[in-house]
Amino acid sequence: MKSGSLYKVGDNDQRPWGTWHVLDIGDSHVVKRIVVNPGERLSLQYHNHRSERWTAVSGHGIAEIEGTEHPLQLGHTVDIPLKATHRVSCTGDKPLVFIEIQYGELLDENDIIRLSDDYNRA
């Protein structure tokens, strides 16, 4: 298997819940800025090849990791271990913005295994 990142700095995407944008890439990490719109949430998912750390920079939300809810607001950080089920939702009236650092040998948007999804992508 090829190792490394399949992302490039500047990659971005519009999703039903908001947006993501790649800010930085290293040998075994990718840094993304993720914006979750009010009332929206990501799919319940896990990854086979990466762990993640999320740090909230604005807004309010809830990170669900392995069924446990963790509040997210300015400065709060959560760690998502390899293969842990997780999702995030925006609970405030302004977008939730957080920085995601992905760690692992293979960093690729295809390493998303969706278990359930509000937008029928599972």
N, C-alpha and C positions, 0 to 999 in steps of 0.2 A: 504494500500500500504506500502511496506517495504521502510524505509527511509535509507539514508546513501549512501555510494559509492559502486558500483559493480566493481570498478577498484581496482587493486593492484599496489603498487609501482613496477616499472620495466615493467609493461604492455607496449606494443608498437605494432605498426602496420605500414605496408607499404601500401600506398594508391597510386592511379594513379598520384596524384599531389605531393607526397612527403612522409613524415613520421610523426608520433607522438610517444611520449614516456612519460609515467607517472613518474614524479619526486617525488611527495609528495602527501599524503592524510591526511585529517583531518576529524573531525566529519561532517562538512558540506562544505568541499571544496576539490578540486582536482587540482593539478598543473601539467601541461603538457608542454613539449618543442615540438613545432611544426615547421617543416621545409617544406617550399613550394618551389618547384623547379622553376627555371626561366621559365617564360611564362605559368605557370600553375595557376589554381585557384580552390578553394574548391567549393562545390555546394552552391547554394542559399538555405538557410535553416533557421529553427528556432527551439527553444526548449520549451517544455511545463513545464519543471521542473528545469531549471537552467538559471542563468545569467552568463555572462562571462566578464573578463577583459583581454585584450591582450596588452602586452608590447613588442615592437620590440627590439631585441638585435643585429641583423645584417641584412644587405640587405635592399632592398627597395620594397615597395608594396603599395597597396590600400586596405583599409577596407571599404566595402560598408555596411552601417547600415541603414535600412529602406529607401533605395534609395539614401542616401547621401554618397558621397565618402570622406574618410579621409586618408591623406597620412600616411604611416607607414615607419619609419626608426628609427635608434638607439634612444632609449629613449621615443619614442612616445607611448602613451597609449590610447586605446579606450575602452569604456564600452558598452556592449551589454545587454540591458535589457531583462528580461524574455519575450519570444514570439516575440522579434524583429527579422525581417528578416535580414540576414547578410551573407556575404561571404568575403573572402580575396583572393587577387591575388598577385603574385610576378611580379613586373614590371622591375626589374633590371636584370643584367647578372650573378648575383650570387644568391644563395638561400636566401629567406626571412626566418629568424628565429625569432620566437616570443614565449614568455611565456604566456600560457593561464591559468588563474585561473578561475575555474568553482565554482559557489556558488549555493547551493540549497539543498533541502531535499532529492532528488533522483538524483544521478549522475551516468549516465549509457550511454554507447555508443548507445543504442537503442533509446535514446531521441533526435534523429536527424530526423526532418521532412524536407525532401528535396523537394524544389519547382521546381528547375531546376538544371541540372547537365551536365557538358561537357563530362562525361564518362558514360552516360545512366544509372545512378543509381537512378534517380528520380522516 
